[in-house]
């Protein structure tokens, strides 16, 4: 583990030159869909407790995100040089199924909350990914990123956390620590495998 005691942490919106560093932060926490059935029980526990990402994309994916005016990609850097984490946020969305294309069913009891996610006249932001390099986890970097982002968001911020086929316990705890509320679940299928998600919302202007 790395100490931040004598290091300066900065958070800012990514520039095009940051795409490679962002992709590197992704890869260090990535588990590909084909690997879910091959990992050992010990590896499963480690991933559940430490967190993981599933989206399999290349560096160009982040170049496109950085160029997209509807998406803010935030990077955390040490001494304003090395990227140690990032988060990508879709700022102005109105139908969750446009983003989560694999989503089939939503299970949300509160009608107002469900309406927020599917009503084309309602707006929310969507937290697509948060990834911190393993040696820099649990040092407040993810929280620093999300606090920076919340300064520009005045609508509810939505996040989906994988529950099946592998439960991302670390991510769920991180979202709860940062004021997200569990509002329901969803399910769907990707590459022939069933997925279930926990759905969290950080309500605007709510500490």
Phi and psi in degrees as a GROMACS rama.xvg file:
@    title "Ramachandran Plot"
@    xaxis  label "Phi"
@    yaxis  label "Psi"
@TYPE xy
-106.785  136.573  UNK-2
-88.1032  139.411  UNK-3
-95.2818  4.66698  UNK-4
-53.5823  -46.2467  UNK-5
-108.2  20.3577  UNK-6
-115.643  145.623  UNK-7
-97.5651  121.855  UNK-8
-98.954  127.509  UNK-9
-124.247  148.199  UNK-10
-128.262  128.724  UNK-11
-152.445  166.43  UNK-12
-69.3124  136.663  UNK-13
-65.2809  148.743  UNK-14
-106.287  166.396  UNK-15
-56.2631  -36.2815  UNK-16
-68.159  -10.6645  UNK-17
-87.0065  -6.76181  UNK-18
-57.513  -41.8688  UNK-19
-64.5305  -44.4021  UNK-20
-64.4428  -36.2638  UNK-21
-64.3723  -46.0282  UNK-22
-62.9475  -35.7212  UNK-23
-64.0705  -40.7083  UNK-24
-64.6514  -34.2398  UNK-25
-64.8036  -52.0017  UNK-26
-59.7463  -30.7174  UNK-27
-74.8039  -10.2845  UNK-28
-122.306  14.106  UNK-29
-92.4778  134.493  UNK-30
-121.377  124.322  UNK-31
-80.02  152.286  UNK-32
-56.4022  -35.6731  UNK-33
-67.4594  -18.5011  UNK-34
-89.557  -11.6564  UNK-35
-57.4252  -39.2505  UNK-36
-85.9206  -4.94074  UNK-37
-105.314  -13.3988  UNK-38
-78.0142  151.236  UNK-39
-78.6088  168.195  UNK-40
-60.4753  -37.144  UNK-41
-65.6482  -41.1446  UNK-42
-66.5795  -38.0826  UNK-43
-60.4646  -46.4512  UNK-44
-62.4159  -41.3632  UNK-45
-60.9229  -45.9665  UNK-46
-65.6356  -40.4282  UNK-47
-61.9895  -40.7543  UNK-48
-82.4284  -28.6174  UNK-49
-100.072  -20.5512  UNK-50
95.8664  156.202  UNK-51
-158.084  165.664  UNK-52
-120.819  155.64  UNK-53
-117.768  -23.6486  UNK-54
-65.7036  120.272  UNK-55
-97.1486  99.0952  UNK-56
-135.646  166.659  UNK-57
-104.188  179.871  UNK-58
-59.6562  -36.1663  UNK-59
-62.7255  -26.3366  UNK-60
-58.1163  -42.7382  UNK-61
-76.7967  -28.2825  UNK-62
-60.1237  -42.9898  UNK-63
-66.698  -40.4921  UNK-64
-61.8807  -43.9476  UNK-65
-62.3578  -34.4281  UNK-66
-77.4217  -20.8015  UNK-67
-76.1589  120.851  UNK-68
-70.8159  -15.3949  UNK-69
-89.7452  -1.53424  UNK-70
-125.48  133.142  UNK-71
-109.975  124.304  UNK-72
-106.956  118.028  UNK-73
-99.574  138.37  UNK-74
-120.668  143.463  UNK-75
-106.544  129.763  UNK-76
-125.231  148.47  UNK-77
-96.8151  127.188  UNK-78
52.6643  32.516  UNK-79
58.5981  27.7452  UNK-80
-128.906  -69.3314  UNK-81
-85.6289  127.863  UNK-82
-76.2629  123.258  UNK-83
-113.079  -2.92044  UNK-84
-177.405  164.91  UNK-85
-156.601  164.842  UNK-86
-145.777  141.684  UNK-87
-116.805  132.267  UNK-88
-131.407  123.839  UNK-89
-84.8866  119.101  UNK-90
-85.4845  -24.9448  UNK-91
-142.471  77.1643  UNK-92
-114.659  158.939  UNK-93
-139.094  -4.12845  UNK-94
-150.686  111.393  UNK-95
-59.4467  -28.3601  UNK-96
-74.1318  -13.8367  UNK-97
-71.9241  -29.1782  UNK-98
-92.9745  -51.7955  UNK-99
-91.3266  78.9542  UNK-100
-66.7693  -19.5282  UNK-101
-86.4589  -6.28419  UNK-102
-72.1177  129.847  UNK-103
-110.218  -50.6866  UNK-104
-121.94  141.981  UNK-105
-112.776  134.846  UNK-106
-121.559  88.6882  UNK-107
-131.624  119.107  UNK-108
-71.59  -39.8412  UNK-109
-73.9262  117.742  UNK-110
-64.064  -37.0486  UNK-111
-64.6997  -41.4944  UNK-112
-67.2379  -43.4539  UNK-113
-63.6991  -39.2162  UNK-114
-62.3655  -37.5587  UNK-115
-55.9266  -38.8479  UNK-116
-82.4477  -22.045  UNK-117
-119.444  -14.3172  UNK-118
-79.2958  120.471  UNK-119
-64.8777  -14.88  UNK-120
-91.2281  -7.50055  UNK-121
-97.3068  154.454  UNK-122
-125.083  141.563  UNK-123
-148.226  164.931  UNK-124
-104.151  155.487  UNK-125
-127.916  121.223  UNK-126
-86.3441  102.439  UNK-127
-80.0703  -46.7174  UNK-128
-146.618  145.642  UNK-129
-134.627  125.556  UNK-130
-140.926  127.731  UNK-131
-120.613  136.692  UNK-132
-55.2422  139.508  UNK-133
-50.7401  -41.7103  UNK-134
-73.3196  -9.99469  UNK-135
-110.571  7.36802  UNK-136
-70.9282  155.216  UNK-137
61.0737  36.5384  UNK-138
-123.752  13.1143  UNK-139
84.9748  7.68911  UNK-140
-71.031  -43.7839  UNK-141
-60.3487  -40.3285  UNK-142
-65.1749  -39.8695  UNK-143
-62.2488  -39.18  UNK-144
-64.732  -48.0721  UNK-145
-68.7322  -33.9814  UNK-146
-65.6475  -38.5053  UNK-147
-62.2451  -44.3832  UNK-148
-66.1144  -38.4746  UNK-149
-63.9443  -21.4192  UNK-150
-65.7659  -17.608  UNK-151
-111.467  2.53701  UNK-152
-112.809  128.063  UNK-153
-123.068  21.9181  UNK-154
-128.342  165.034  UNK-155
-58.8449  144.136  UNK-156
-108.727  121.181  UNK-157
-104.438  143.449  UNK-158
-142.07  143.504  UNK-159
-111.481  130.865  UNK-160
-118.378  129.627  UNK-161
-64.6022  132.058  UNK-162
-112.877  -40.0992  UNK-163
-133.853  134.138  UNK-164
-86.9077  -3.49019  UNK-165
-144.731  121.508  UNK-166
-77.816  124.368  UNK-167
-91.8166  77.1503  UNK-168
-63.3442  -38.8895  UNK-169
-61.6391  -42.6177  UNK-170
-66.7486  -41.8537  UNK-171
-59.7318  -44.7168  UNK-172
-64.5303  -39.2107  UNK-173
-63.6527  -43.3607  UNK-174
-64.0419  -42.2171  UNK-175
-64.2685  -40.3837  UNK-176
-60.4105  -33.7188  UNK-177
-95.6051  20.0713  UNK-178
87.9223  12.0555  UNK-179
-80.4253  146.492  UNK-180
-111.021  131.99  UNK-181
-72.6224  119.04  UNK-182
-114.106  -11.9023  UNK-183
166.31  -164.616  UNK-184
-137.245  169.528  UNK-185
-149.068  162.631  UNK-186
-144.651  166.404  UNK-187
-179.058  -164.38  UNK-188
-139.368  141.513  UNK-189
-141.397  125.646  UNK-190
49.9612  42.1652  UNK-191
78.6653  4.9457  UNK-192
-116.577  136.249  UNK-193
-72.6128  136.918  UNK-194
-122.696  143.937  UNK-195
-127.85  144.407  UNK-196
-127.975  145.646  UNK-197
-87.2981  136.904  UNK-198
-109.759  122.161  UNK-199
-116.571  147.621  UNK-200
-134.093  132.489  UNK-201
-99.8369  108.971  UNK-202
-73.2  140.746  UNK-203
-59.7752  137.5  UNK-204
62.9473  19.7736  UNK-205
-114.033  121.792  UNK-206
